[in-house]
Amino acid sequence: MATLGWIGIGEIGTPMVLRLIEAGHRVTVWGRTAERLRPALDAGANAAGSPADLAAACEAVLLCVTDGDAVEEVVFGPRGVAEGARRGSLIVDHSTIHPETARLASRRLRSQGVGWVDAPVSGGAAGAAAGTLSIFLGGASDAVARVRPWLDAYARNVTHIGDVGTGQIAKSCNQAIVAATVSIWAEVIAYARNCGIDPDLLVDALAGGWADSAIRPAFGHDLAAGRFRRTPGLIILKDLEIIGDMARETASPMPVTAAVTTLHRLLLAQGHATGGLGAIVQLYGAPQTD
C-alpha cells in the first residue's frame, strides 16, 4: 500500500480520501479548516502541519482544489508542497485547471526530480463515494503506471490521454458537453412549462431515448423545481473560460460552447454569483427553491 498525501478535503475530495483509506493506503491530509479534516482523521488519516510537511512524509501528493490559483498556492507558495517534496515523488492533480498551468507546474518541478500527473475527474461527489469516477490522465507513462493502482479506490474509468496537460484538455471537453447539456435541459424545461406540460413528467418521459444521459436523473427534477447546489462562485464558468482560451489558441471553432459561456456570463452579470451547474435555471424564470 502507498503512503499518500491529500490536499483538498471538499465535497468531492472527502469521499475520495475515505475510499483511499478504506483501500488500505496510508493517508496524510492537510487543510485550513479543521472541521473539514475530521471525517478523514476519524477514518484513520494523519494530519500535517503544512503542505511541505505533508509532502516530506509521502511518496505522492494528491490535490483536489478549486482552481489554478489554489494549485499555485498549495504547491509553490510558502511552506508549499514543492518545498517538502522528495526527489522521485509525484504530484497528482485532480483539480480542473488550465492545461498550460499544469505544463508549467510540471516544468518547474522537474529540476527537483518531482513528477506531475494531471488527473481531473468527472462524476461528482456521488461518483467519488461510489468509486465510479472517470479520470483523465496526462503525464509520463512511468508516472501514470505508478498512479493507476491508487486511483482504483475511487475510479472505474481511467484513461491515459497523453503528456502532461492532455488530461486537462480531455476534462475541458467533458465540461463543454456537461455545461451545454445542463443548459439545454434548463431551457427545454422552461419551454415545456410555458407550453403547459408538467416539467417533471417531461423529465421522466425522456428516459431511455436519445435525449437521455447521466444529466437527466442527476439534474432534471431539480431543474424542474428550480433547485441547484449552492457553491462559492460559478465554478463552471471558470472551466468554460479555460475552454474558450484553448479554442482561441488552437483556432478551434466552438460556437455552441461560446453561447453556453455567454449564458453563464449573463448569469453572473445578473448577480447570481453562486451555484453549481444547475444555477443556469435562474435565467429561465423557474421557481426558486433551496
C-alpha positions in Angstrom: 0.0 0.0 0.0 1.1 3.5 -0.7 1.9 6.5 1.6 -0.1 9.3 0.1 -0.7 12.9 1.0 -4.0 14.7 0.2 -4.9 18.4 -0.1 -8.4 19.4 -0.8 -11.0 18.0 1.6 -14.2 19.2 -0.1 -17.4 17.8 -1.5 -15.6 15.5 -3.9 -12.2 15.2 -2.1 -13.7 13.8 1.1 -15.2 10.6 -0.3 -12.1 10.1 -2.4 -9.9 10.3 0.7 -12.2 8.0 2.6 -12.0 5.4 -0.2 -8.2 5.6 -0.3 -8.1 4.9 3.5 -10.7 2.1 3.1 -8.5 0.5 0.4 -5.6 0.3 2.9 -3.4 3.2 1.9 -1.6 5.3 4.5 -3.0 8.8 4.0 -1.9 12.2 5.5 -4.1 15.2 4.9 -3.7 19.0 5.2 -6.3 21.7 5.1 -7.0 25.2 6.5 -10.3 24.2 8.1 -10.0 21.7 10.9 -13.7 20.6 10.8 -13.3 19.6 7.1 -10.5 17.2 8.0 -12.5 15.5 10.7 -14.1 12.7 8.6 -10.6 11.7 7.2 -9.0 11.9 10.6 -11.8 9.8 12.2 -11.2 7.2 9.4 -7.5 6.9 10.2 -5.7 9.6 8.3 -2.9 11.7 9.8 -2.8 15.5 9.8 0.2 17.5 8.6 1.1 21.0 9.8 1.7 22.3 6.3 1.8 21.2 2.6 5.6 21.0 2.9 5.4 18.7 5.9 2.8 16.6 4.1 5.0 16.2 1.0 8.1 15.3 3.0 6.3 12.4 4.6 4.7 10.9 1.4 5.6 9.3 -1.9 2.9 11.2 -3.7 0.7 14.2 -3.0 -2.8 14.3 -4.5 -4.6 17.6 -5.0 -8.3 18.3 -5.4 -8.6 22.1 -5.1 -10.8 24.7 -6.7 -8.6 26.2 -9.5 -5.2 27.1 -10.8 -4.6 29.8 -8.2 -5.3 27.3 -5.4 -2.9 24.8 -7.0 -0.2 27.5 -7.3 -0.6 28.5 -3.6 -0.5 25.0 -2.1 2.3 23.7 -4.3 4.6 26.7 -4.8 3.5 29.1 -2.0 5.3 29.5 1.4 5.6 26.0 3.0 4.1 24.6 -0.1 4.3 21.0 -1.5 7.3 21.9 -3.6 9.3 22.9 -0.6 9.0 19.5 1.0 8.6 17.1 -1.9 11.2 14.4 -2.1 13.1 13.5 -5.3 11.2 10.7 -7.1 7.9 11.7 -5.6 4.8 12.6 -7.6 2.1 15.2 -7.5 -1.3 14.0 -8.9 -3.7 16.9 -9.6 -7.4 16.0 -9.6 -8.3 19.7 -9.9 -9.7 21.2 -13.1 -7.2 23.8 -14.3 -5.8 25.3 -17.5 -3.6 22.8 -19.4 -0.8 25.3 -19.6 -0.9 25.8 -15.8 -0.3 22.0 -15.5 2.5 22.0 -18.0 4.2 25.0 -16.3 3.9 23.3 -12.9 5.5 20.1 -14.3 8.4 22.1 -15.8 9.0 23.9 -12.5 9.1 20.7 -10.5 11.3 18.7 -13.0 14.6 20.1 -11.7 13.7 18.8 -8.2 13.1 15.3 -9.6 9.3 15.6 -8.8 6.8 14.2 -11.3 3.4 15.6 -12.2 0.3 13.9 -13.4 -2.8 15.8 -14.2 -5.8 13.7 -13.3 -9.1 15.7 -13.4 -12.2 13.7 -12.5 -15.8 13.5 -13.7 -18.7 12.0 -11.8 -19.2 14.4 -8.9 -19.4 13.6 -5.2 -21.8 10.7 -5.9 -19.3 9.1 -8.2 -16.5 9.6 -5.8 -18.5 8.0 -3.0 -19.5 5.0 -5.2 -16.0 4.6 -6.6 -17.2 5.1 -10.2 -15.4 8.3 -11.2 -13.9 8.8 -14.7 -10.4 10.2 -14.6 -8.3 11.7 -17.5 -4.6 11.3 -17.0 -1.9 13.5 -18.5 1.7 12.6 -17.7 4.7 10.4 -18.5 3.9 6.7 -18.9 6.0 5.6 -15.9 4.4 8.1 -13.6 0.9 7.1 -14.8 1.7 3.4 -14.2 2.6 4.3 -10.6 -0.6 6.3 -10.1 -3.1 3.9 -11.6 -3.4 1.4 -8.7 -4.2 4.3 -6.3 -7.0 5.5 -8.4 -8.7 2.2 -8.4 -10.0 3.2 -4.9 -12.4 5.7 -6.4 -12.5 5.4 -10.2 -14.0 3.0 -12.6 -12.8 4.5 -15.9 -9.2 5.7 -16.0 -7.7 6.8 -19.3 -4.2 7.9 -20.1 -4.7 10.7 -22.6 -1.1 11.7 -23.2 1.6 14.0 -21.9 1.1 16.5 -19.0 -1.8 18.9 -19.8 -3.7 16.5 -22.0 -5.7 15.2 -19.1 -6.9 18.8 -18.5 -7.8 19.1 -22.2 -9.9 16.0 -22.0 -11.6 17.4 -18.9 -12.4 20.6 -20.8 -14.2 18.6 -23.4 -16.2 16.9 -20.7 -17.1 20.3 -19.2 -18.2 21.7 -22.5 -20.5 18.8 -23.1 -21.9 18.8 -19.5 -22.4 22.6 -19.4 -24.2 22.6 -22.7 -26.4 19.6 -21.7 -27.4 21.1 -18.4 -28.1 24.4 -20.1 -30.4 22.9 -22.8 -32.2 20.9 -20.1 -32.9 24.2 -18.2 -34.1 25.7 -21.5 -36.5 22.9 -22.6 -37.9 22.5 -19.1 -38.9 26.2 -19.1 -40.2 25.7 -22.7 -42.3 22.7 -21.6 -43.7 24.6 -18.6 -44.7 27.6 -20.8 -46.4 25.2 -23.3 -48.5 23.7 -20.4 -46.5 20.5 -19.9 -45.6 19.3 -16.4 -41.8 19.6 -16.4 -41.4 16.6 -14.1 -43.4 14.5 -16.4 -41.2 15.5 -19.3 -38.1 14.5 -17.4 -39.5 11.1 -16.8 -40.8 10.8 -20.4 -37.4 11.4 -21.9 -35.8 8.5 -20.0 -34.3 5.9 -22.3 -34.5 7.9 -25.5 -31.7 9.6 -27.4 -32.1 12.8 -25.3 -31.3 10.7 -22.1 -27.9 10.9 -20.4 -26.5 10.9 -16.9 -27.5 14.5 -16.7 -31.3 13.8 -16.8 -31.5 11.9 -13.5 -28.8 14.0 -11.8 -30.3 17.4 -12.7 -33.7 17.0 -14.4 -36.1 17.1 -11.5 -34.0 19.7 -9.6 -34.1 22.0 -12.6 -37.9 21.5 -12.9 -38.2 22.6 -9.3 -35.7 25.5 -9.6 -33.3 23.7 -7.2 -29.5 23.9 -7.6 -26.5 23.4 -5.4 -25.0 26.5 -3.8 -21.3 26.9 -4.3 -18.8 29.7 -3.6 -18.8 31.0 -7.2 -19.9 29.9 -10.6 -17.2 27.2 -10.9 -18.4 26.0 -14.3 -17.7 29.5 -15.7 -14.1 29.1 -14.8 -14.0 25.9 -16.8 -15.8 27.4 -19.8 -13.3 30.3 -19.8 -10.5 27.8 -20.0 -12.1 26.1 -23.0 -12.6 29.5 -24.7 -8.9 30.3 -24.2 -7.8 26.9 -25.6 -10.2 27.2 -28.5 -8.7 30.6 -29.5 -5.2 29.3 -29.1 -5.8 26.3 -31.3 -8.2 28.1 -33.8 -11.0 25.7 -32.9 -14.5 26.9 -33.8 -16.7 26.3 -30.8 -19.9 28.4 -31.3 -22.1 26.2 -29.0 -19.6 26.4 -26.1 -19.3 30.1 -26.7 -23.1 30.5 -26.5 -23.2 28.5 -23.2 -20.3 30.6 -21.9 -22.3 33.8 -22.7 -25.3 32.4 -20.8 -23.2 31.9 -17.7 -21.6 35.3 -18.0 -25.1 36.7 -18.2 -26.0 34.7 -15.1 -23.1 36.3 -13.2 -23.9 39.8 -14.5 -27.4 39.4 -13.1 -26.0 38.9 -9.7 -26.1 35.1 -9.5 -22.6 34.7 -8.3 -23.0 31.3 -6.6 -24.3 28.0 -7.8 -23.3 24.7 -9.3 -24.2 23.6 -12.8 -27.9 23.9 -12.2 -27.7 27.6 -11.4 -28.4 28.3 -15.1 -32.0 27.6 -14.4 -32.2 31.1 -12.9 -32.2 32.6 -16.4 -35.4 30.9 -17.3 -37.8 32.1 -14.7 -38.1 28.8 -12.9 -39.4 28.7 -9.3 -36.6 29.5 -6.8 -36.1 26.9 -4.1 -33.1 26.0 -1.9 
